[in-house]
Amino acid sequence: MHPHFVNQDKQREATARASHDDSLAFAEALVEHAQTEEAVMYPAAILVGHEVLQRSVMRAVTLV
């Protein structure tokens, strides 16, 4: 096989591996993001919602 074609095959393989690694890294980052949202952000949003509700009820009671 001509050396030019061998190099192209190697480049193609390297590109495929790099693309796969990029996809894998993206997938891992996406999973980590989802886990962070589930473990931290959603519970925090619920706590903030409860706090806002409690404060608005307390404010309504003191205004009456």
ZIPE-V971953 format. One line per field, one symbol per residue. phi: phi as a letter, one per 40 degrees, with the letter a starting at -180 (. if undefined). burial: b if it has 9 or more other ideal C-beta (glycine too) atoms within 8 Angstrom, else e. A space follows every 10 residues. Layout:
phi=???
burial=???
//
This chain:
phi=.cdccccccc cccccccccc cccccccccc ccccccdccb cccccccccc cccccccccc cccc
burial=eeeeebeeee eeeeeeeeee eeeeeeeeee eeeeebbeee ebeeeeeeee eeeeeeeeee eeee
//
